[in-house]
Amino acid sequence: DRGINKRCDFLFLKKRYKQQEGEYEQIFWRTQRALTARRPRVKLTARGDTAIQVAIDTHERYPWKFTGCHVTRENLPAGDYALRGKKGLVAVVERKSMENLLGHFGNLPILHQILGELEAYEHAAIVVEAGYSDFLSEKRIKPHKPSFTAKAIAELYALHPRLHIVLAGNRKLANE
C-alpha cells in the first residue's frame, strides 16, 4: 500500500566469522531506486572443453575467444560461429555489434535474408553486443530514431520466431 519504496527487497546473508567459529546473519534493505541504479556485476564462469568443436568463420576479424575448446577457422555457410557435431554443424551463431546491426537496419531485407539462412539450422541465434536500452538512446543510434530501432527489433522477433535473439549487453558478455 506504499506509494514510495513499494518495490524493495531484503537480502539475507549468512557469513562466517573470520576470527572465530560460527556464522552471523547480515540483513540488507535494497530500495527500488538502488536496484535500478546499480548495475549488477557479472562474474564470467564458462569453462571450455576440448570435446567442444567450435568453428569460426574465416571472415571474422576479431573473433571471440573459446579457451579450452577445439577451435578451427573455416568458411561457414551461415553465421560467424558454429558448433560442429558428428553429423556436421549442430548450431550457428551470427554475431552483431551495435554499430553493425544499426547499419543493417538501413537495409532490412538483406538482414532478413541473413537471418533466414540461420533459421535453416535447428539451433540458431543472433547475439548482439548491446542491450535493448542502447537502441533507445538517441545519441547512440543516430541517424535513426528510437521508435524506428524499437520497431526494427520487434520486426526481427516477429519475422524470425525460431531464431534466438540475444541482446547481451556488451562484447564480453556476448562472448560468454
C-alpha positions as CSV (number, residue, x, y, z in Angstrom):
1,D,0.0,0.0,0.0
2,R,3.0,2.3,0.0
3,G,3.4,4.9,-2.7
4,I,7.2,5.2,-2.2
5,N,9.6,2.3,-1.9
6,K,6.9,-0.3,-2.6
7,R,9.3,-2.5,-4.6
8,C,12.0,-3.2,-2.2
9,D,14.0,-6.3,-1.3
10,F,15.5,-7.7,1.8
11,L,18.7,-9.6,1.3
12,F,19.6,-12.1,3.9
13,L,23.2,-13.3,4.0
14,K,25.0,-15.7,6.3
15,K,28.7,-15.0,6.8
16,R,31.3,-16.9,8.7
17,Y,33.3,-15.2,11.4
18,K,37.0,-14.6,10.3
19,Q,38.5,-14.9,13.8
20,Q,36.2,-17.5,15.5
21,E,33.9,-20.4,14.8
22,G,30.3,-20.0,13.7
23,E,28.4,-17.6,11.5
24,Y,26.3,-14.5,11.7
25,E,23.5,-13.1,9.7
26,Q,23.5,-9.8,7.7
27,I,20.3,-8.2,6.5
28,F,20.3,-5.5,3.8
29,W,17.3,-3.5,2.7
30,R,17.5,-2.6,-1.0
31,T,15.2,0.1,-2.3
32,Q,13.7,0.2,-5.8
33,R,15.9,3.2,-6.7
34,A,19.1,1.4,-5.6
35,L,18.1,-1.8,-7.5
36,T,17.6,0.2,-10.8
37,A,20.6,2.4,-10.4
38,R,23.1,-0.3,-9.6
39,R,24.3,-2.4,-12.5
40,P,24.9,-5.9,-11.3
41,R,28.5,-7.1,-11.5
42,V,28.8,-10.2,-13.6
43,K,31.4,-12.8,-12.9
44,L,32.0,-14.9,-16.1
45,T,32.3,-18.6,-15.3
46,A,32.2,-20.5,-18.5
47,R,35.0,-23.1,-19.0
48,G,35.9,-24.7,-22.2
49,D,36.0,-28.4,-23.0
50,T,38.3,-30.0,-25.7
51,A,35.3,-32.1,-26.7
52,I,33.5,-28.9,-27.9
53,Q,34.4,-28.2,-31.5
54,V,33.9,-24.5,-32.4
55,A,34.2,-23.4,-36.0
56,I,34.9,-19.7,-36.6
57,D,34.2,-18.1,-40.0
58,T,37.3,-17.0,-41.8
59,H,35.8,-13.6,-42.4
60,E,35.6,-12.8,-38.6
61,R,38.3,-10.1,-38.0
62,Y,38.3,-10.1,-34.2
63,P,36.7,-13.4,-33.1
64,W,35.5,-14.3,-29.7
65,K,37.8,-16.4,-27.5
66,F,36.9,-20.0,-26.7
67,T,39.5,-21.1,-24.2
68,G,39.8,-24.8,-23.7
69,C,37.7,-25.7,-26.8
70,H,38.9,-27.2,-30.0
71,V,38.7,-24.2,-32.4
72,T,39.0,-24.2,-36.2
73,R,38.8,-21.4,-38.8
74,E,36.8,-22.2,-41.9
75,N,34.4,-20.7,-44.4
76,L,31.0,-21.2,-42.8
77,P,27.8,-21.4,-45.0
78,A,25.9,-19.3,-42.4
79,G,26.7,-17.3,-39.3
80,D,30.0,-16.3,-37.8
81,Y,30.4,-19.2,-35.3
82,A,29.2,-22.8,-35.3
83,L,29.3,-25.9,-33.1
84,R,30.4,-29.0,-35.0
85,G,29.0,-32.4,-34.2
86,K,29.3,-35.8,-35.7
87,K,26.8,-35.0,-38.4
88,G,28.1,-31.6,-39.3
89,L,27.1,-28.2,-38.0
90,V,24.8,-28.5,-35.0
91,A,24.3,-24.8,-34.1
92,V,25.2,-21.5,-35.7
93,V,25.5,-18.0,-34.3
94,E,25.6,-14.7,-36.1
95,R,27.4,-12.0,-34.1
96,K,26.5,-8.3,-34.4
97,S,27.9,-5.3,-32.8
98,M,25.5,-2.4,-32.1
99,E,27.0,-0.4,-35.0
100,N,26.8,-3.4,-37.3
101,L,23.2,-4.0,-36.6
102,L,22.3,-0.3,-36.9
103,G,24.0,-0.5,-40.4
104,H,21.8,-3.4,-41.3
105,F,18.7,-1.5,-40.2
106,G,19.3,0.7,-43.2
107,N,18.6,-2.2,-45.4
108,L,16.3,-4.6,-43.5
109,P,15.6,-7.0,-46.4
110,I,19.3,-8.1,-46.5
111,L,19.3,-8.6,-42.8
112,H,16.2,-10.8,-43.1
113,Q,18.0,-12.9,-45.7
114,I,21.0,-13.4,-43.4
115,L,18.7,-14.4,-40.6
116,G,16.7,-16.7,-42.9
117,E,19.9,-18.6,-43.7
118,L,20.5,-19.0,-40.0
119,E,17.0,-20.4,-39.5
120,A,17.8,-23.3,-41.8
121,Y,19.6,-24.8,-38.7
122,E,17.7,-26.3,-35.8
123,H,19.8,-24.3,-33.3
124,A,20.5,-20.8,-34.4
125,A,21.0,-17.5,-32.7
126,I,21.9,-13.9,-33.3
127,V,23.9,-12.4,-30.5
128,V,24.0,-8.6,-30.3
129,E,26.8,-7.0,-28.3
130,A,24.5,-4.4,-26.9
131,G,21.4,-4.1,-24.6
132,Y,17.9,-3.1,-25.7
133,S,18.2,0.2,-23.9
134,D,21.2,1.1,-26.1
135,F,18.9,1.0,-29.1
136,L,16.7,3.6,-27.4
137,S,19.4,6.1,-26.7
138,E,19.1,8.9,-29.3
139,K,22.8,9.8,-29.0
140,R,24.0,6.3,-29.8
141,I,21.7,5.4,-32.7
142,K,21.9,8.5,-34.9
143,P,20.6,8.9,-37.6
144,H,17.8,6.6,-36.5
145,K,15.0,7.4,-34.1
146,P,14.3,5.2,-31.0
147,S,10.9,4.4,-32.3
148,F,12.4,3.1,-35.6
149,T,15.0,0.9,-33.8
150,A,12.4,-0.5,-31.4
151,K,10.1,-1.4,-34.4
152,A,13.1,-2.9,-36.3
153,I,14.0,-5.2,-33.3
154,A,10.3,-6.1,-32.9
155,E,10.2,-7.0,-36.6
156,L,13.2,-9.3,-36.2
157,Y,11.4,-11.2,-33.4
158,A,8.1,-11.3,-35.3
159,L,9.5,-12.5,-38.7
160,H,12.1,-14.9,-37.2
161,P,10.3,-16.7,-34.4
162,R,12.6,-19.8,-34.4
163,L,15.7,-17.7,-34.1
164,H,17.1,-16.9,-30.7
165,I,17.8,-13.2,-30.5
166,V,20.2,-12.4,-27.6
167,L,20.8,-8.8,-26.5
168,A,23.9,-9.5,-24.5
169,G,24.8,-6.0,-23.2
170,N,28.5,-5.8,-24.3
171,R,31.2,-7.8,-26.1
172,K,32.5,-9.5,-23.0
173,L,29.0,-10.9,-22.1
174,A,28.3,-11.8,-25.7
175,N,31.5,-13.9,-25.8
176,E,30.3,-15.6,-22.6
